[in-house]
Amino acid sequence: MVSEHASPLLRRARLATELRRLREGARMTGQHVAIRLGWSTAKLSRLETGQTMPHPRDVQALLTCYETAPELAAPLLALADDSARLAWWHPFESELGPDYITYIGMEAEAKSMCTWHPTLVPGILQTAAYARAVIGSHWEGSSTSQWVERRVGVRLRRQAVLHRPSPLALSAVIDESVLLRRYGDDALMYDQLLHLARLSELDHIDLRILPQTEPAACVPYVIMDFPAWDVLGPLHDDVVHIETLHGSAIETDEWIVLQYSKDFRRLHQHVLSPAESHALIRRTAELYRQKAHG
């Protein structure tokens, strides 16, 4: 069940939800369980809210207390094991902040993703040079080259989800102006657009261009859904990640996710076809190539 793309935080949260659900299904109070197991109610509360690292021994004690069926107990114990592992992004947690770390974990676990960006190539599709130029321009004067390189490294590592054995299914829409908005020099933009064109040829990536003549939301967003496990169902409910000038937010409210899903479907009514999008990317890349060698 576990892989290098597993998010310990998400798996701990799902385990916490299931443990609380099992207790409530057994019609037992927290105090009753705590007395029965010789625990404090605070310990049980931390386990049911994902605030503490779950020890498999404690999870097994709860499953026994609730007389949990073996076919459900096995994946829950696996979640407990997964929660204790360190993800590849663990060394960067202190400098990236909790919101970005949560996003990386969700992206790593997601089954599919729909993303719209009106001003940039989405991070998951960026080349190293383009990412370096974007990050450097956005944090100009407030970051060191070493800091920028670490951020670029994280961004590139995130892209592994597109190349794993069961890759993330990506549906991306970018505004036509993104192809013309230059970061770095012409050679850099040529490489970035060539990279986009090649990625768009992969079966699990649907990359579309929204013509500049079409109206669109000005806020970038990402919608993610998650794979289902046999008896547990999806690891997490669908989410939408919204970027703003002041940071970002992850919304799990069903109504909010639905509104953004509707907006993405509306965008898709106005985008170029896959072949047209690919051709436009290639033509624009060629213009950059000619200017770079002009």
N, C-alpha and C positions, 0 to 999 in steps of 0.2 A: 504493500500500500504506500509506503513512504518512498520519496524520491528526493533528488536535490532541489526540486521545485516545490516541495512541501512547505507550507507556512505553519510553523509551530504555534503562532498566535491564533490563527484561524482554527486550527485543529483543537487547541485548548478551549477556545470559545464554544466550539460545537460540542465538545465533550461536556462542558459545564451545562449547556442547555439540556443535553440528554440526561445527565444525572439529576437535574432538578425535575425534569419531566417524569423520570422513573419514580422518584420519591413521591411526587404528587399522585402518580398513578397507583402507587401502593398505599395511598391515603395515610401517609405518615408525616408528622410534623418534624421540623428540623431538630427540635428538642428531643423528640422521641428517638430519632436516629442517633443523635449525639450521645444520649445516655446508653443506648444499646451497644454502641461501639467504643464507649469510653473516651469520646472526643469532646472538645468544646464546641458549642454551636458556632463560634466564630470560624473554626477550622472548616466546618461543613459549608458555611456561607461562602468562604473564600473559594472552595472547590466549585460551588454552584454558580459562582460569578466569574470564574476564570482569573481570579486575582492571585492565585498561587500555582506553582508548578505541581501538577498532579502526579503523585507517586503511584505506579501500577499496583502496589500492595494496598493502598488506600482505595483505589478504584475497585479492585477486586472485592474488598470488604463491603463496599456499598452495593455492588452487583449481587453479592451473596445475600446481603440484608434484604434486597428488593426481589430476590428469587428471580433474577433475570434469566431469560432463555439463553442457552449457549450461542445460538446463531446471532443474537444481538450483543452478547457479552464480548465475543471475540473482536468485532470491529471497534468497540469502545475501549478495550484494553490496548488495541493497536493505536488508537488516538492518544492514549496516555503515553505510550512509548514515543510517538511522533512529537508530542508536545515538549519533550525533554531534549530533542535534538536541536543543534544550532544550524540555522539556515545560512546560506552563503553570504547573505547580507548582514549577518550579525556584527561583523567588525565595523560596519559603517553606521550602526544604529544611533550612536551618540551624536554624530554630526549631521545625519540626514533628518532626524526628528521623527516623532511618532506617526504623523500623518503620512509622510512619504513611505515610511517602513510598512505601514498598514497597506498602502496602495501596492507596493512591490509584492507583498505576500498574497494579496488578492489576485494580482495579475499572474503570479506564478501558479496559482491554483485554478484559475479560470478555464472553462471549457471553450468559451467563445467570447469575443469582444467586438463591440461596435464603437467606432471612434470618429468624431468629427473635429477637424481643426481648421479655423479660418485664416490663420497667419503663419503656421509652421508645419513642417513635416513632423508627424507624430514621433515622439522619442523612440518608440519601438521599431521605427523604420529609418532612423537616422544613421548616417555613416559617422565614424569617429571624428573626422574633420568638421563635418557640419555641426555635430553635437558640441565640439570644442568651440566653434565660432558662436553658436547660439548661447551657450552657457557663459562664455567670456563676455559677450555683449550685454547680457542681462545682469551680470554681476560685476561689470566693469568698475574698477576702482575700489571694490570691497572684497576682492578675493585674490589669492595667490595662484600662480600657475600650478602649483602642486595640488591645491584644493580643486581647481578646475579639472585636472587630470583624474583625480579620484572620482569626481562626479561623472566624467565621461566613461570611466571604467565601469561604474555601476550601471549606467545607461546601456552600455554594450552587453554587459552580463545579463541584463533583463531580456535581451533579445533572444536568448537561448530558448525561450518558450516557443518560438516560431520554428525551431529546428529539432525539437525533441521527438522521440518515436511517435507519440500521439500529439502532434503540434496544436497550438492554439489556433482556432478558426477565427481569422481576423477579417472584419469588414470595415474598411476605412474610407472615409470621404474627406477630401481636402479641397479647399477653394483653389480655383485656377490661379489666383494671385500668388499662392504659395510657390508656384513654379517660377515666378518672376521676381520674387523677393529674394535678393541676393545676400547671402551670408558668406563672408570671405571673398575669394576671387572667382573668376569664371571657371577655372579648372576644378575648384572645389564643388561648385554647383553642377558642373557636368557629371562629376563622379556621383554626387548625391542623386541626381535624376536618373542616371544609368542604374544605380542601385535600386531605386524605386521601380523602374521598368522591369528589372530582372525579378524582383520580389513579386510583382503583379502577375508573373507567369506561373507562380506556384498555385497548386490546386486549392490550398487552404487559405489563400489570401485573395480577397476581393477588394481591389483598390480602384476607387472612382474619383473623377474630377468633377466638381461643381462649377459650371461656367460662371464667370463674373456677372453675367446678366441676370442671374437668378438670386432671389432674396434668401437670406440664411441667418441663423442665430449667430451672434457675435461671440458667444461664449463657447470655448472648447469643452468637450465632455467625452467621457468614456463609459459605456454600459457593459457590464460583465455578468455572465451567468456561469454556473459552476456544475461540475459533473455530479451525477447521482451515484451513491453507493447502495448496493443491493437493499439492505434493510434500513439504512439510515436516511436515504433520500439525498438531496443536494447538500453539499458541505455547508453552503451559505445561500441565503436568499439573493436574488438579483440585486445589483447595486449600480449606482451611477456616480462617477467621479467628475466633479465640476471644478474647472479652473477659473480663478478670478485674479484681479490685480492684487488682492490682499492675501492670496494663498490658494488653498483648495479645500474642498469639502467632499466627503463620501456620504451619500444619501442612501438609506436603506428603506425609507418609507415607500410602500407599494405604489401610492398615488403619484409620487414624484418620479419614481422610476418609469412608470407608465407614460407620463407626459414626455419625458425625454425619448422614450422608445417611439412614441408617436411622431416626435419631431424628426427622428432619424429616418423613419419610414417616409415622411414627407420629403426630406432631402433626396431620398432615393427616387422619387418621382421626377426629379429634375437633373439628375447627374448624367454624365456621358456614359455610354455603354462601356463594358470592359475593353473592347477593341479600340473604341474612340479615345478612351482615357489613356491607354497604352501608347497609342499613336501620338497623342498630344505631348505626353511626357518625353517620348523619343525625339519629337521635333524640337521641343524646347531644349532638350539636352544637346542636340546637334548645334543649336545656335550658340550655346555656351562654349561648345568645343571649338567652333569656328572663331569666336572672339578670343578664346584662350590661346589659339595658335595663329591668330591674325597678324 
